[in-house]
Amino acid sequence: MSEPSHVERLAGLTCRVWPAISQPAAGLAPHLHGLGADENAMAVFGPALPGPLMVLSPRAPFVVVLGGNPWHTQPARGTWPLLEDFDESNAHMAALLEASRAQGHLAHPLPIVGFSQDAPAADALAIHHRPTLGGLALLAGSLPHPSRPPRADQPLSGLPTFVAH
């Protein structure tokens, strides 16, 4: 992103924030980075966003031995993360979104972007916080593995979604 950015601590997470250029932001767009990255990695996607959105890219709350910050506790080697593996990161993101609202950042509609191994975190957030979302973009990633029967209420029904791999 070519516009200036700064680092903030919101709800206990280190976040890179790119303010809107010369006009009020039309919304807040959280970007969740992939494994091995941090809050700086998602700047490359900013120019593709429509309108004057404020981009908020938090550093994931977990640390792995080999480096990097994932949005879930590490599953057993060779297994996909389960939807509930993202429960703690969902709590972090809910607190982060509430903190951003308290600071006056617009949060509706809220398009969320998830990249690589942490695209499932964006999907898990969408499933649990659907009313606050205006869109979902999953980039070069996967979905969390279901560990229980599908939800009857279909929380993602009607959510504008972009998936690219």
Secondary structure as UniProt FT lines:
FT   STRAND          6..10
FT   TURN            11..12
FT   STRAND          13..18
FT   STRAND          27..32
FT   TURN            35..36
FT   TURN            39..40
FT   HELIX           41..48
FT   STRAND          53..58
FT   TURN            65..66
FT   TURN            77..78
FT   HELIX           83..86
FT   HELIX           87..102
FT   TURN            103..104
FT   STRAND          110..115
FT   HELIX           116..118
FT   HELIX           119..128
FT   HELIX           130..132
FT   STRAND          133..139
FT   TURN            152..153
FT   TURN            155..158
FT   STRAND          161..164
//
